[in-house]
């Protein structure tokens, strides 16, 4: 059996190529001018979720009785808006200037950006919602006539959900750190995580 | 990460930018299509990637100042945009990503038996490429396009020794697989 040599491999790879379908230049320029929209579309699901939370708790703030429920609803709305802003700020996006860098630097920078976003999810995603949620749950005690056990179970359920989100993101961040370490181990590298 | 500040905001006027872009598409269009094949198996997503790469290239030529060859410039921008595509679709693709060092452990993965020899060989190549993480994938795709080791090192940012080692490993792996499956046409 004959192992493939360089020429054979390249001939094979380049055989039967259908070619690139060129975009008209005007279309290229139109897309270049609206590239930020692509990122916005990618995050659309998250933005819709933020909007839904704000609308629902806006209705609660108006309809529900009691200071704690109203205050909690307003704080949750503010927290959701903060999360949406952080999501837009932290999402890595195509950067024409960064794309000129060598491939390894670019890839590492993308991994570091993603790792920072996931590792700090407690700060920018979970913590902003905690004050409002705490006030809202406390407001539910008199409104829903909850006993101490019911209140404890309610708090525990929310705490478990938050803890689960935090742990899943920490695990994903750890996987990214392992990838970054593997990149750095391949060749000594300039820069810090 | 310091490279991004080394480049001027707008090194050329728009006519020159358009001309460079047209030259790049003429010279590298087929190779860019093959690169996209190495990144995305889904035909619709691959077409999206090809179009994104064209947009990225046109944008990049606003800053092209000739400090590296057109070839190196095109490959850097195209692979970087393709890497962004990989990351954006990571939830669908990532479970299989690994490095060349680890992929050898899965050398017993099934290979197609019922296709023509050359198609079988191409399937083998793609089956390896599809499972690689971006750094190794880029080195192999550049090698398959005939880019020299020194140029690949400059494009990817790793040393020529690392490039040579990765290519050697890839070829050894292919040789073992071909030995088991038979020669290709």
Interface residues (C-beta under 8 A of the other chain):
Chain A: X1 X2 X3 X4 X8 X9 X10 X12 X13 X14 X15 X17 X18 X19 X20 X21 X22 X23 X25 X28 X29 X31 X32 X35 X42 X92 X94 X95 X96 X97 X98 X99 X100 X101 X102 X103 X104 X105 X106 X107 X108 X109 X110 X112 X114 X179 X182 X183 X186 X187 X190 X191
Chain B: X1 X2 X3 X4 X7 X18 X21 X22 X25 X29 X30 X32 X33 X34 X36 X47 X50 X51 X52 X54 X55 X56 X58 X59 X60 X62 X63 X73 X76 X77 X79 X80 X81 X83 X84 X87 X88 X99 X118 X121 X122 X125 X133 X134 X135 X138 X144 X145 X146 X154 X155 X156 X157 X158 X159 X162 X171 X174 X175 X178 X179 X182 X183 X184
